[in-house]
């Protein structure tokens, strides 16, 4: 029943990502929501920690793994371990996956109070709270330092620990365990799910969090002390066993098959930037790739105006900007022709009624660029259009900006190649005054109005979605005098909701690179922000990833 040599079911080090780093192999990766980020300012170990400053908002890491991954919880034998550095002492939810009771609903919620730690459990019916003793304020009520919190259950007794020691009398009887059962919602960190996997409860955790591990075994007092490790934590990828062994000393490979090493970009589909050794031997220094380079874009021309050709991301609430929100869209484009077409959007489809068009999108008509944000097209929303056309066959940088109080075409901004453009309205000069949230997918290269009926005819590259109204200086940094720059290190990178490089992205752990081959079910255009919003190519081919980029 003790942790022993077991590995955690999931383990989050938050090293600038929401990956599950446990060697148990469950891959319970999460998705970072707007309002949450990773910070180097405070850290228990390594370099980064998870930071949430979005009080009562969306900030959290959601959709960790599957609902079945946490089914073991209902055996009654488990350990929850995490580190906190709070920014205030109000009652907040640190992690969990269920908030509403009712038959057939299974979930739990961990709450941190000023001087108490509690866990709420829904074993298929009404919820039951189990609390620690009061007087926990030395850990849960402190906003000046890191503290380690642990909750364990052995099937009959729940215990609470702070900084390596059991708190108070600690023993609380609880034995309503239905046996292994899937949860209602997926695991959420920094809050608890309410109504869906990605929707957090309003009393979300505020401050830094680090080194979260969840186990399907009950830690002993000695093992809790070992997890605390004198306040230094420890590498738990391999459990409480020794960390994974370091690689052997490296020698150098001077050549590979007679090919100049600096010319090699991938080996077996893996980005060379992610390859540390080959059979234990390291590449020569000359083989080290440029850390960031722009070599590819996606050419949507081959099947221009087809009804289904696109990059697709299923509906995700991180892209549900409200009509009162500030947000921006940046990308590079090159037209093949100037027909009516869509570049990017999250739009409820036309469906035969113009007023049913709802959401946000970038479109083009006769080479002019449009930024449309609507509740009901032609009656509630704005359709800003540039007065100049850009169908000259050259690459151009586009940044579209909506400020929080921008409700008309005149107030929206469209920047082309670092220059703010004169704009007018399209068809009707209406005002936005109601929600733009839809359940539509996010589409790149698909048609306007959410129906993919007018697919993009040309190339798209370096696409970024931002949860702020970018400043003129930030726009200038994106344009970078006509040479694309790495948005992941942009001064506003903490506001990046997503960043698709359209050919130059890769998965940080597997090293697999962007692919447009939709015949391969695993092909992805990877999100190079911290949020893992990877796109799936639909009706595209491997040849649509081309060496044609802005320079």
N, C-alpha and C positions, 0 to 999 in steps of 0.2 A: 504493500500500500504506500510505502515511502517513495520519494522520487527516485532514489537509487541511481541506476545507470540509465534511466529513461531520458528521452529528449522531450522538450516542451512541444505540445500540440501546435502552438504558434509562438513566435518570438519576434518582437519588433524593436530594432535598434534605432530606427528613424534616421539612418544615415543619408539624409536628403531624399528619402523615399519612404513609401509605406509598404515595403516588402516584408513578407514573413521570412525571416532568416534562419528559422529552425531547420536542422538537418533531418527532422522527422519526415520531411517531404510532402507536407500537406498543402504547401503553396497558398496560404491564406492571405494573399496580397490584398491590400485595401486601396481605396480611391480617396484622394485628398479633395475635400470640398472647399469652395470659396470661403475665405475667412480663416482658414487654417494654413500653416506653413511650417517650414523647418528652420531652425535657428542655430547659429554657432555661438550665441551669447552665453547660453547656459547648457551644460552637458554633464551627465554623470560619468560617462566614459566615451571614448572615441571623439567625434567631432560635432555631430548635430544632435538636436532634440526636437520633438514635436512641440509646436507653439500654437495656441489658440487665443486670439484676442477679440473674437467676434461674439460679444455678449448677447445672448438671446437670439443669435442668428444661425447661419448654416455651418459654421466652423466645426469640422469633425473629420475623421477618417472613417468612411463607411464601406459597406459591402465587402467585408473581410471574409474571404473564403465562401463556403456554402452554408446553408442552414443545417446540413447534416454534419458538418465538421465539428459542431459544438454539441452533438447529440449525447456525448459521454457525460455532460454536465448532470443529466438526470439519473445517472447511476448513484449520484451523491458523493462521489469521490473525486476531488479536484483541488487545485491550488491556483489562485489568482495573485500575481505578483507585479507590482508596478511602482515607479518612482514619480513623485510630484514636486513641483516648485510653484506654489499657488500665487496668483496675482491678487486675489481677494478671498474672503472667508465666508461668502454666502454658500448656501446649500447647492451643490452642483453634482451632476452625473458624470462619472469618470469613464465608464464603459458599460456595455451591455447590449441587449438586442430586443427588448420588449418593454412597453410601458402600459398597455391597456389589458385589462383582465377579460376573461370570458372563456367559455369552454372551447377546447381545441387549440388554445393559445399557450405556447410554451416560450418562456423567456426569463431573463434575469436583468437586474439593473444595480450597479454599484454606485452608491451615493456618498459624497464626502461632505460632512458638516463641519462647523467651526470646532467642535470638540468631540466628534463622534464619527464612526464609520458604519455604514449600513449596507445591507444587500436585500433587494426585493426580488421575490421569486414567484413566477406564475406557472405552476405545474399542471397546466391544462384547464385551470379554473381561476378562482379568485386569488389575489396576490397576498403574500405574507412577508412582512418586514422582519428581518433579524438584525439587531443592532449590537455594536460593541458597547462596553461601558462608556459613560461620559468621562471627561477628563483627558481626552485624546488630543487636546489643543496643542500640545508640544509638537505634534506632527501635522494634523489636519488643519490646525489654526494658524500655522506659521507661514508667512509670506516672504521670508528672508533667506531660505535655504532649501536644499533638496531633502526629501524624506522618503523612506521606503515603506510601502504598505503591502501587507499580505493578508489574504483571507483564505482559510483552508476548510475543507469538509472531509470527514472520514465516513460519512453515511449516517451518523447519529449526532455529531457535534460539530458546530461551526466555531472557528476560532479566528481572532483578529490580532494582527501583529503590526508594530510600528518600529522601524529602525532596528530590526533584528530580534526584538523581544516581544513576547505575548503581552497584550494590553489587558490590564485589570484581571478579573477572574476569567474573562475570555470565553469560557465554555457556555455555549448556547445550544440547547437541544433542538434538533430539527430532523425529521425523518420522513417527509413526504416526497419520496423519490419514485417516480413511475417507471424507472428504467430507461435505457437509451432511447431517446426520442428527438427527432429533428426540431430545431427552434422555429418559431414563427418568422423571425427575420434574421438576416445575417449579422454577424458581430460588428459593432460600431465602437470606435475609440474616440474619447473626448466628448461623448454624449451617448444617448441611447436612441434606438430607432423608434419612430412613432408613425405608424400608418404605412410605412414602406421601408425598404432596405436603406434608402439614401436620405430619408427625411429625419433630422434630429429633433429631439425634444428641446424646448426653449432653454431649460436650465442646464446648458452645456458647460463643460469644464473650462475654466479660464486659467491660463498660465502655461508653464512648460510641463511636459510629460516625457518619460524616457523608459527604456528597458522594460517593456511590457512582455510578460511571459505567462502563458496559461497552460496548465498541466492536467493530465487525466490520472493524477495520483495525488495523495495527500502528503504534503511536506511535514517532516518531523520538526521539532523545535530546533534541532541542530542544523537541519537543512535550511530552515528559514534564516538562521544566523549565517549560513554559508552564502545564501542568496544576497544578503546584506553586505557581507564581506567587508566589515569595518567601515561601511559608508562608501566603498569604491565600486560596488556592484561587481559583475564579472561577465565574461563572454559565455553565454548560455546556448549557443548554437548546437553544441553537442551535449547539452544538459549540464549537470554538475560534474561530469567527467572532465578530463583535461580538454582544453580547446582543440579544434582540428589541427593536425600537425602542419607545420610550416613546410613549404616546398624545399627540395634539396638545393644546395648551392648551384648557381647557374653558370653555365658556360655559354659561349656565343656561337650562333649559326651564321656563317659568312655569306651563304647563298642557298637558294632553294631551287633545285632543278635547273640551274643555270639562268634563272630569271632574276633580273635586277631586283633586290629586295624592296627598294623604295617604290617599285611599280606594282607591288602586290597589294590589293585592297581587301580581298577576302580569301579565306581558306575554308572550303566546304560550307560556304554560306555564312561564315562567321567573320565579323569585322575584326581586322587585325589589331585595332585599338584595344580589343578585349582579350587578345591572346597573350598570355604571360610567358608560357613556355610551350615547346613542342617536344613531347616525350621527355620532359624534364630539362630541356635545353632551351635557353633564351635566345631570341633573335638578336642579330647584330644591331648596334646602335643606329646604323644607317637605315634600318627597316622601321624604325619608330615612325608612325604616321603623323601627319600634321594633326594636332589635337582637334581642330575644327576647320572644316573645309566645305565648300559648296560645289559639288560636282554634278548633281542630278536635279531634275525637275520632273513633273508628271505631265505628259502630253495627252490631253483629252481629245485631240483632233482626229485620231484614227477612226473613231466612231462618233464623230461630232453629231450632236442633236439626237443621238439615240435616247430612247426613253428611260433607260435604267443604268447607264454608265456613270459611275460616281465613286467617291469614297464615302463610307457610311459609318456613323457611330449611333447606336440605338439611343433613344431618348434618355437623357441624363440631366438631372436637376441642376447640375453645376452650370448649365448653359441657359437656365431659366431666368434670364434677366427680366426684371419688372419694368414697367413703363416709367417708374420713378428712379430707376437705377442708372448709374453711369457705367458705360462699357465701351470698348474699342475693338476694332478688327483690323489686323494688318496682314498684308500678303503681297507677293510679287506676281504680276500677270503679263502675258503676251498673247495678243489676239491673232488668230488665223483669219477670222472674218468677223464682221461687226453685227451679226444677227442678234436678235433678242435672245438673251441667255442668262443663266444664273451662275455665279461664282461660288458662293457659300451661303448657307442659311439654315435656320431652324424654323420652318414655316408649316403651319397647318395647310394641307393641300386645297387647291381651288374648289374641287368638288361641284363645279357647275354654278357656283355663286361667288361673285367677286367679293362680297362682304365676308365670306368665310375665310379669306386669306388673312392669316394671323401669325405674328411672330416677327423675326428680324432676318434680313437678307441683304446681300450685295448682288445687284443685277447689272446688266448692261443692255443698252439699246442704241444701235447705230454708233457704237464705240463710246458713247457717253456712259459714265459710271453712276449708278444709283445706290443710295443707302436708304432702305425702306424699313420702317419700324411701325407695325400696325396692330391694332386690335380688330379692326374691320376695314379692309381696303376700301378706299374712296369715301369713307365716312368717319373713321376714327383712327387717326395715325398720321404719319408724314411720309412722303415719298420724295426725298431730296435727290436731285440729279445735277451732275456737272453740266456746265454750258459748253464745255470743250470735249472733243472726242479724242480717244487714244488708241484707235485701231490702225496704228502705223507699222505694225509688225515688230516693234521694239519692246524690250522689257520695261516695265514701269512698276514703281512701288506705290501701293495704295494703303492709306490709313483712314478708316472711317471712325468718327468719334461722336458718341452721344453723352452729353453731360446729364447729371441727375435731373436738372430742371429744363431739359431740352425736349419740347413737345411739338415743334414745328419744323418744316423743312429748312426755314431760314436759320434755325438755331443749331442744326446738325452741321458737322464739319466733315469735309472730304479733302484729304491731302493726296496729291499725286507728286511723286518724286520730290518730296520735302517742301512742296509749295501748297498752301491753302487755296483751294479752287473756288471760283465763283459758282454758285449753285442756284437752281430754280426748283420749283416743284413740278411733279409729273401729274397730269390730268386734273387732280383736285387739290386745292390748298387747304387741307384739313388739319385738325389739331389732335394730338394723341392725349387721351384722358382716361384710359382704362387698360387693364392687364394685357400683356402680350405673351403670357406664358402658354405654351402648347405642349402636347405630348409627342410632337413630331421628332424624327431623327435629326441629327446634325449631318448636313450634306456638304461635301466639297466637290465641285465640278458638276453637280447635278443641276437640273433645270430650275427656273424661277417658279415661284408659287407652290413649292413643295411637291410638285407633280413630276419632276424630272423631264418634263415635256420639251424643254429647251436646254439641253446640256451644253456645257461650256465648250467652246471651239478654240483651243489654244493651250498654252502651258500655264501651270500654277506652281508656285514655289514658296517656301518659308512662310507658312500660315500661322498667325498667332491670334488668340482670343484673349482679351484683357478685361479684368474686372474693375476698370477705372477709366476715366476720361484722360487720355494721354496728353501731356503738355507739348508745346511746340518743340521744346528741347528734346523731349523723349521721341517725338516723331523724327526729328533730325538724326538722332542716334540710330533709329531703325533704318532710315534711308542710307545713312553712312556714305554720302557723296556718290551713291549709285552702286555700291558694293554691299551685298547683304552681310549683316553682322549676326553674331550668335545671340539670339534672344534669351537664351538661358542665363546669360550673364549681363543682360540689360539692366539698367538702373531700376526699372520697374518690374523685374522678373518675379518678385513676390506676388504680383498681380496677374501673372500668366495663368489662365485657366487651362490652356492647352497650347502646344507648339508642335506643329507637324512640319517636318523638313521636306517632305515629298520626295524622298529618294535617298537622303543622307542620314536618316535616323537609324537608331539601332536599340536593341534591348540591352540594358546595362548589365544584366546577369547572364543571359545566354549568348550575347554578342551577335545574335541574328540581326540582319540588316533589313531596311525597308524593302518590301516587294509589292509589285502591282499585279502579280500573277494570281488572278482570282480563281484559277483552277486548283490552286493550292489552298486548302481550307485553313492553313496556319498563316497565310500571308497577311502582313499587317504594315500599315504606315504608323510608326511608333510616335507616341506623344513624348517629346523631349522636355516637357515641363515636369514638375514633381507629381503630376496627377494621374498618369497612366491611362489617358483617354485615347487608346490606340484605335485607329481607323481601319476598317476592312475594305479592301478593293472589291467592287462589284462590277462584273462584266468588263473588266480591264485585263490586259495581257502583260506578260513580263516585259515586252518591248515598249510599253508605254512609259517606263522609267528611262529617261533619256539624258544624255550629257549635253544639255542646253540650259544654261543658267545665266542669271544677270551677272554682269561684270562691271 
